[in-house]
């Protein structure tokens, strides 16, 4: 934590760093390594729009195909009420972002 606050509060971070028992200054310390595995998500939350207006949010697997995302979006309960009696013209799936359903 002390490393992360050092750009914003360098003097306090330096004092805390020395109090924690480090011999060299905080400016000589290496930044923590990024763990790529920790950045991966197993599940995504996507917005479902009907004619450009947000109607629901769905959760799908991060490895789901466009067809799977589309079927989950069309099966969503809140979306179903906006599709009743209307013809689906087009379904646009923007990966990891949203699903837009154009109806008339």
Residue pairs with C-beta under 8 A, 6 or more apart in sequence:
2 13
2 16
2 17
2 20
2 26
3 13
3 26
3 29
3 31
3 32
5 12
5 13
6 13
6 14
6 17
6 26
6 27
10 26
10 27
13 26
14 25
14 26
14 27
17 25
17 26
17 29
18 25
22 29
40 62
41 62
42 61
42 62
43 59
43 60
43 61
43 62
44 59
44 60
44 61
44 62
44 64
44 96
45 57
45 58
45 59
46 57
46 58
46 59
46 60
46 69
46 73
46 96
46 97
46 98
46 99
47 54
47 56
47 57
47 97
47 98
47 99
48 54
48 55
48 56
48 57
48 58
48 73
48 76
48 78
48 79
48 98
48 99
48 101
49 55
49 98
49 99
49 100
49 101
50 79
50 82
50 83
50 100
50 101
50 103
51 101
51 102
51 103
52 100
55 78
55 79
55 82
56 73
56 76
56 77
56 78
56 79
58 69
58 72
58 73
58 76
58 99
60 68
60 69
60 72
61 68
62 96
64 72
66 93
66 95
69 93
69 99
70 91
70 93
70 99
73 79
73 91
73 93
73 99
73 101
74 83
74 88
74 91
74 101
79 101
82 103
83 101
83 103
86 103
86 104
87 103
87 104
88 101
88 102
88 103
89 102
89 103
89 104
90 101
90 102
91 99
91 100
91 101
91 102
92 99
92 100
92 101
92 102
93 99
94 100
